[in-house]
Amino acid sequence: MNIELSQEEYELLVEMIFTADYVYNAYLNEQDQEREKYHTLQQKIVSFAKQFKKENLVEWDDECNQLIPSKDYYENSASVHFIEDFEINTFWEQLIDRLAIRDLFNQYGEDTVKQMDEKEFFLKRSQFREKYEDEFEKNGLQNIFFSGILKK
C-alpha cells in the first residue's frame, strides 16, 4: 500500500506521532515490550523527514541511537502546546476529582458510597467538585496546606 502525503501533511503526521509517543512513554521508567511496536512505526515514519524536506523536525540522538524531535520541532510545533494544555487540564481535573471522591467517602462512609447508584454517586460527587472548581478558579493552589510539612 502507498500513501501519498504533501509536505504539510507529512509534518502534521510527524507531530501527531511525536504527540502519541509522548503519551505512550512520558512517564515510563523502563522499556515496555507492548509499546515497542508503536516506537518502531514512529521511527519508520520520521525516517522519511529528509525526503519530505522536513529534516528540521528531527535530529539523530547518538546516545539513544534513534531519531528524536529537534529543537526546532519543540519551538515551532503546535502539538507541544496541545500537550501542555492537556497536562494542565488533566492536573486540575484529576486533583478536583480525587479530592471530591475523598470527601464523598469521608462524609458518607465507604459502605454508603458503594451502595449508591450511579446517578446518586455522580450527583453527590459533583457537589464536592463544584466547591473545588470554585476554589481553584479563584485561588489556584494558594490555599492548599499539608499538616506537618509547612505551617500556614
Secondary structure, DSSP 8 states (H G I E B T S, - for coil): ------HHHHHHHHHHHHHHHHHHHTT-SS--HHHHHHHHHHHHHHTTTTTTT-GGGEEEETTTTEEEE-HHHHHH-HHHHHHHHHHHHHHHHHHHHHHHHHHHHHHH-HHHHHHS-HHHHHHHHHHHHHHHHHHHHHHTTTT---TTT---
